[in-house]
Amino acid sequence: MRPHTLLFTAAAAVASLGFAGAATAQETLAQVKERGHLNCQVGLPTPGFYGLSDDGTWSGIDVDICRAVSAAIFGDPDQIEYQSVTSAVRFTSLANGESDMLSRTTTWTAVRDTQLGLEFTGVNFYDGQGFLVPVDSGITSVMELDGATVCVLTGTTTELNLADFFRANGMEFEPVTNENVNVIVEQYLGGGCDAYTNDKSGLAARRSAFPDPSAHVILPETISKEPLGPVVRQGDQNWGDIVRWTLNGMIEADELGITSENVDEMMNSDNPTVKRILGVEGNIGEGLGLDPDFMVSVLKNVGNYGEIYERNVGADTAIGIARDGTLNAQWTEGGILYAPPFR
Ligand SMILES: N[C@@H](CCC(=O)N[C@@H](CS)C(=O)NCC(=O)O)C(=O)O
């Protein structure tokens, strides 16, 4: 267990640009193994996604992706040093080698994927942008926000979509911006803006930590597509494959009904797909430079996609985002969660 956390400020991240040095292509796995831990970047603590407890333990659906990669490599989910940086510097911090991957509510977009030296490895939460307002404002629709002041985090797709949406609808707004989500939330709670905009999951996560969550409502409209997922540096395809197929494995195990509880029994299954994913037959780990049973370690230590969803953000958590009937349900259940086959 490595409870280390580096709390980077924007200034520290920029100051370190000169010496951190990006890992050379094709060797990230070897470096991580030699170092003995994974450097995984998360955001400023946010419940459900990358929450930080008083004793310094990180948890959340995005943290569980870091833990799954650690389990796939080391057979231990906690060989991780977490790096907590603001949204505004996240890509610089990853690109210059300070972290091996990021897993922090990051939207997959064309520009990020093609112009920043980064590679998106999949989607662990399908989301969209929304608006949070105080219930006592009486506002019930985004279309009532003409002329509003809107709190928004800089360096995000949120900021760009906000401008697009108001322009497209011939509406005016005044942004209240900061790169630190805690400052933005304080502004909103102190009445410094009429609405707070972010990914809807982010709004639910933040609201869960408000003094009175029931005094705030997420408006019904969704103004964008926000496919959120883990990201690596471009240039080391093996490393990208490790993160991609660890996530795919958790999604596939969810579809197949393999859980942290029943994985041992499932090793005796007659289902060829189950046998392949657990490394009982074939050796999918080989192409990744991992053990044949890497997914057994991921599933035992962290769980399948449904398990990490339910315990971190699901209907029974303070975040309370029911999975049924949403995009994050399996393709077999009306959602769009769909892992390519393990064969
Ligand atoms: N998905 C958007 C927005 C990401 C974002 O703002 N995430 C929210 C929470 S889910 C946040 O407050 N993150 C805290 C942080 O980035 O420090 C993007 O990739 O630009």
Ligand as a Chemical Component Dictionary entry (heavy atoms), coordinates in Angstrom:
data_LIG
# 
_chem_comp.id                   LIG 
_chem_comp.type                 NON-POLYMER 
_chem_comp.pdbx_formal_charge   0 
_chem_comp.three_letter_code    LIG 
# 
loop_
_chem_comp_atom.comp_id 
_chem_comp_atom.atom_id 
_chem_comp_atom.alt_atom_id 
_chem_comp_atom.type_symbol 
_chem_comp_atom.charge 
_chem_comp_atom.model_Cartn_x 
_chem_comp_atom.model_Cartn_y 
_chem_comp_atom.model_Cartn_z 
_chem_comp_atom.pdbx_ordinal 
LIG N1  N1  N 0 -15.043 16.535 -18.615 1  
LIG C1  C1  C 0 -14.585 17.884 -18.634 2  
LIG C2  C2  C 0 -14.647 18.537 -17.262 3  
LIG C3  C3  C 0 -13.857 17.853 -16.184 4  
LIG C4  C4  C 0 -14.231 18.393 -14.812 5  
LIG O1  O1  O 0 -14.407 19.607 -14.671 6  
LIG N2  N2  N 0 -14.448 17.537 -13.811 7  
LIG C5  C5  C 0 -15.040 17.966 -12.577 8  
LIG C6  C6  C 0 -15.692 16.865 -11.783 9  
LIG S1  S1  S 0 -16.378 15.544 -12.275 10 
LIG C7  C7  C 0 -14.098 18.571 -11.592 11 
LIG O2  O2  O 0 -14.530 19.364 -10.819 12 
LIG N3  N3  N 0 -12.858 18.132 -11.524 13 
LIG C8  C8  C 0 -11.961 18.588 -10.500 14 
LIG C9  C9  C 0 -10.629 18.868 -11.077 15 
LIG O3  O3  O 0 -10.501 18.696 -12.292 16 
LIG O4  O4  O 0 -9.733  19.244 -10.313 17 
LIG C10 C10 C 0 -13.208 17.979 -19.266 18 
LIG O5  O5  O 0 -12.588 16.948 -19.500 19 
LIG O6  O6  O 0 -12.746 19.094 -19.539 20 
# 
loop_
_chem_comp_bond.comp_id 
_chem_comp_bond.atom_id_1 
_chem_comp_bond.atom_id_2 
_chem_comp_bond.value_order 
_chem_comp_bond.pdbx_ordinal 
LIG N1  C1  SING 1  
LIG C1  C2  SING 2  
LIG C1  C10 SING 3  
LIG C2  C3  SING 4  
LIG C3  C4  SING 5  
LIG C4  O1  DOUB 6  
LIG C4  N2  SING 7  
LIG N2  C5  SING 8  
LIG C5  C6  SING 9  
LIG C5  C7  SING 10 
LIG C6  S1  SING 11 
LIG C7  O2  DOUB 12 
LIG C7  N3  SING 13 
LIG N3  C8  SING 14 
LIG C8  C9  SING 15 
LIG C9  O3  DOUB 16 
LIG C9  O4  SING 17 
LIG C10 O5  DOUB 18 
LIG C10 O6  SING 19 
# 
